[in-house]
Structures are given as structure tokens and as C-alpha cells.
Amino acid sequence: MPDHSDPIVMPIPGDAPHPPSTSGDNFKFVARWTYKNPAGEALFHTVRFEAEGGEKKVLPQILKRTKSGLRWSWGAPLNLACFLVWRN
């Protein structure tokens, strides 16, 4: 399982596993947005989920290199959050 010490992989390589569409709770997958660099390479995703009662959540989805290979992780580390602020 990825942890905070696993390095982030950007851009996302072509042989990366398909990103999951479940968040591990009762929320339903709605949409995924891919953020790209100026060269058009995918860097990370954000994913929107909705619960039956209408509650919504949007989570960043990043690729990490773990001891067992490439794995997707939920949440944004500080450097990714800084990138998003800088980008806007």
C-alpha cells in the first residue's frame, strides 16, 4: 500500500495500471479529470464521487512508485497542492 514516503510518478507512464474508480466507501464514481503538463502528458487525476443522499466528494488521484510497483493513491501531498495553487 502506498505511503507518504513513496515517490510520486509524473508524468504517468503508458504502462501504468488503470486508475481505480472506487473510493472504498458507498460513494458512486461520477467523473475523472486528467491534469496535463504543457507537453500534453498526464500528471494526475481528480475523481468525483456522489453518495445516494447527494453528498459529493472530489479526490486527487496520484500515481506512486512503491516497493511492489506502480500504485494509485488518494490524496495530494504538499508538493502537488502547491502545484495546483501555482497552476491557477
Residue pairs with C-beta under 8 A, 6 or more apart in sequence:
1 66
1 71
2 64
2 66
2 71
2 72
2 73
4 77
6 64
6 65
6 66
6 71
6 73
7 64
7 65
8 62
8 63
8 64
8 65
8 77
8 79
8 80
9 16
9 63
9 64
9 65
9 70
10 37
10 43
10 44
10 63
11 37
11 41
11 42
11 43
12 41
12 42
12 43
12 44
12 63
13 70
15 70
16 63
16 70
17 70
17 71
17 72
19 32
19 45
19 47
19 61
19 63
19 72
20 61
20 72
21 29
21 32
21 47
22 29
23 29
23 47
23 49
23 57
23 59
23 74
26 51
26 52
27 49
27 50
27 51
27 55
27 57
28 49
28 50
28 51
28 52
29 47
29 48
29 49
30 48
30 49
30 50
30 56
31 47
31 48
32 45
32 46
32 47
32 48
32 61
33 45
33 46
33 47
34 42
34 43
34 44
34 45
35 42
35 43
35 44
35 45
35 46
35 87
36 42
36 43
37 43
44 60
44 61
44 62
44 63
44 80
45 60
45 61
46 58
46 59
46 60
46 61
47 58
47 59
47 61
48 56
48 57
48 58
49 56
49 57
49 58
49 59
50 56
50 57
59 74
59 75
60 74
60 75
60 76
60 80
61 72
61 73
61 74
62 72
62 73
62 75
62 76
62 77
62 80
63 70
63 71
63 72
63 73
64 70
64 71
64 72
64 73
76 84
